[in-house]
Amino acid sequence: MNASRSTSPLSAGRLLLTDGGLETTLVFHDGIDLPDFAAFPLLAAESGRDLLRGYYRRYAEIAHRNGIGIVLDTPTWRASSDWGARLGYDGDRLRAANTDAVELLRGIRAEYAPETTVVISGNVGPRGDGYDVGARMSIEEARDYHRPQIAALAAAGADLVTVLTMTYSDEAIGVALAALTESVPVAVGFTVETDGTLPSGQSLADAIEAVERATDGYPLHYGINCAHPDHFEPVLRHEDWADRIGLLRANASRQSHEELDNATELDAGDPAELGARYAALRREYPNLVVVGGCCGTDHRHVAAIAEACVADSPRGGPSAG
């Protein structure tokens, strides 16, 4: 069942960047109002698409400058049915938005080909808040809920699907099974609280192992997002589950989820320090190959991460493309 590992464009194991905190960049740096923290409605107007193109080009330029490839996530973290309904999107409009998101990134990829590899990742978010578990779904409910968005992203030509900010394992399993049904590779990202456990109270180890068992190891790899390294480093151990972590999108801020949720000003942390932490983590966990940022990070943080990781190890290579 784990054929996704060999068919994904990420299977070569070379260092790849990904982008930073899209929504916090739009809100705090660009002054854009994002109801429900949703970026996908920007795709409806050319001005919004231009804004998104500018955002993604900054990161593609960083990858190009450092001679490595990049995974760009579509702006669709909120583009599933419950969130779409809150924003006035029915099923047809949501499918179109997910399709348009992939098409926008296909345009970015064409600009940088063939010198720089651009991998298009269809971004899927939680049905709930992302910081709070809220109402739980069964595995089957999660599979059925997320499948329409995953099907739209896959049909539009996304190279893989990446689900971020999972707060409990049953929803993550449902996403992975939906991706399996649609025959698209999937990366599964969890978020953790300041003590290193998921918002559900489940340990990171238990969550990853639960997905592995339920899907026969289908995910390409696992990830951690929306947490500072201080929050998750203490729970990482050199065991099989940790070796399956291939994606890191950390926060620059050490604040808790509750503090971030209530913040009126952006805590950008220290880009250079964050870059050094990433390089150190890659020395400890060599399967960590996709690196970028989450809330509060922008092109400065990702540039520091790229420079630190490329300088630290030749595994990034002269080019990932």
RASULGI-V232490 format. One record per residue. N is the residue number from 1. RES is the residue in one letter. BURIAL is 1 if it has 16 or more other ideal C-beta (glycine too) atoms within 10 Angstrom, else 0. Layout:
N & RES & BURIAL
N & RES & BURIAL
This chain:
1 & M & 0
2 & N & 0
3 & A & 0
4 & S & 1
5 & R & 0
6 & S & 0
7 & T & 0
8 & S & 1
9 & P & 1
10 & L & 1
11 & S & 0
12 & A & 0
13 & G & 0
14 & R & 1
15 & L & 1
16 & L & 1
17 & L & 1
18 & T & 1
19 & D & 1
20 & G & 1
21 & G & 1
22 & L & 1
23 & E & 1
24 & T & 1
25 & T & 1
26 & L & 1
27 & V & 1
28 & F & 1
29 & H & 0
30 & D & 0
31 & G & 0
32 & I & 0
33 & D & 0
34 & L & 1
35 & P & 0
36 & D & 0
37 & F & 1
38 & A & 1
39 & A & 1
40 & F & 1
41 & P & 1
42 & L & 1
43 & L & 1
44 & A & 0
45 & A & 0
46 & E & 0
47 & S & 0
48 & G & 1
49 & R & 1
50 & D & 0
51 & L & 1
52 & L & 1
53 & R & 0
54 & G & 0
55 & Y & 1
56 & Y & 1
57 & R & 0
58 & R & 1
59 & Y & 1
60 & A & 1
61 & E & 0
62 & I & 1
63 & A & 1
64 & H & 1
65 & R & 0
66 & N & 1
67 & G & 1
68 & I & 1
69 & G & 1
70 & I & 1
71 & V & 1
72 & L & 1
73 & D & 1
74 & T & 1
75 & P & 1
76 & T & 1
77 & W & 1
78 & R & 1
79 & A & 1
80 & S & 1
81 & S & 1
82 & D & 0
83 & W & 1
84 & G & 1
85 & A & 0
86 & R & 0
87 & L & 1
88 & G & 0
89 & Y & 1
90 & D & 0
91 & G & 0
92 & D & 0
93 & R & 0
94 & L & 1
95 & R & 1
96 & A & 0
97 & A & 1
98 & N & 1
99 & T & 1
100 & D & 1
101 & A & 1
102 & V & 1
103 & E & 0
104 & L & 1
105 & L & 1
106 & R & 0
107 & G & 0
108 & I & 1
109 & R & 1
110 & A & 0
111 & E & 0
112 & Y & 1
113 & A & 0
114 & P & 0
115 & E & 0
116 & T & 1
117 & T & 1
118 & V & 1
119 & V & 1
120 & I & 1
121 & S & 1
122 & G & 1
123 & N & 1
124 & V & 1
125 & G & 1
126 & P & 1
127 & R & 1
128 & G & 1
129 & D & 1
130 & G & 1
131 & Y & 1
132 & D & 0
133 & V & 1
134 & G & 0
135 & A & 0
136 & R & 0
137 & M & 1
138 & S & 0
139 & I & 1
140 & E & 0
141 & E & 0
142 & A & 1
143 & R & 1
144 & D & 0
145 & Y & 1
146 & H & 1
147 & R & 1
148 & P & 1
149 & Q & 1
150 & I & 1
151 & A & 1
152 & A & 1
153 & L & 1
154 & A & 1
155 & A & 0
156 & A & 1
157 & G & 0
158 & A & 1
159 & D & 1
160 & L & 1
161 & V & 1
162 & T & 1
163 & V & 1
164 & L & 1
165 & T & 1
166 & M & 1
167 & T & 1
168 & Y & 1
169 & S & 1
170 & D & 1
171 & E & 1
172 & A & 1
173 & I & 1
174 & G & 1
175 & V & 1
176 & A & 1
177 & L & 1
178 & A & 1
179 & A & 1
180 & L & 1
181 & T & 0
182 & E & 1
183 & S & 0
184 & V & 1
185 & P & 1
186 & V & 1
187 & A & 1
188 & V & 1
189 & G & 1
190 & F & 1
191 & T & 1
192 & V & 1
193 & E & 1
194 & T & 1
195 & D & 0
196 & G & 1
197 & T & 1
198 & L & 1
199 & P & 1
200 & S & 1
201 & G & 0
202 & Q & 1
203 & S & 1
204 & L & 1
205 & A & 1
206 & D & 0
207 & A & 1
208 & I & 1
209 & E & 1
210 & A & 1
211 & V & 1
212 & E & 1
213 & R & 0
214 & A & 1
215 & T & 1
216 & D & 0
217 & G & 0
218 & Y & 1
219 & P & 1
220 & L & 1
221 & H & 1
222 & Y & 1
223 & G & 1
224 & I & 1
225 & N & 1
226 & C & 1
227 & A & 1
228 & H & 1
229 & P & 1
230 & D & 0
231 & H & 1
232 & F & 1
233 & E & 1
234 & P & 0
235 & V & 0
236 & L & 1
237 & R & 0
238 & H & 0
239 & E & 0
240 & D & 0
241 & W & 1
242 & A & 1
243 & D & 0
244 & R & 1
245 & I & 1
246 & G & 1
247 & L & 1
248 & L & 1
249 & R & 1
250 & A & 1
251 & N & 1
252 & A & 1
253 & S & 1
254 & R & 0
255 & Q & 1
256 & S & 1
257 & H & 1
258 & E & 0
259 & E & 0
260 & L & 1
261 & D & 0
262 & N & 0
263 & A & 0
264 & T & 0
265 & E & 0
266 & L & 1
267 & D & 1
268 & A & 1
269 & G & 1
270 & D & 0
271 & P & 1
272 & A & 0
273 & E & 0
274 & L & 1
275 & G & 1
276 & A & 1
277 & R & 1
278 & Y & 1
279 & A & 1
280 & A & 0
281 & L & 1
282 & R & 1
283 & R & 0
284 & E & 0
285 & Y & 1
286 & P & 0
287 & N & 0
288 & L & 1
289 & V & 1
290 & V & 1
291 & V & 1
292 & G & 1
293 & G & 1
294 & C & 1
295 & C & 1
296 & G & 1
297 & T & 1
298 & D & 1
299 & H & 1
300 & R & 1
301 & H & 1
302 & V & 1
303 & A & 1
304 & A & 1
305 & I & 1
306 & A & 1
307 & E & 1
308 & A & 1
309 & C & 1
310 & V & 1
311 & A & 0
312 & D & 1
313 & S & 0
314 & P & 0
315 & R & 0
316 & G & 1
317 & G & 0
318 & P & 0
319 & S & 1
320 & A & 1
321 & G & 1
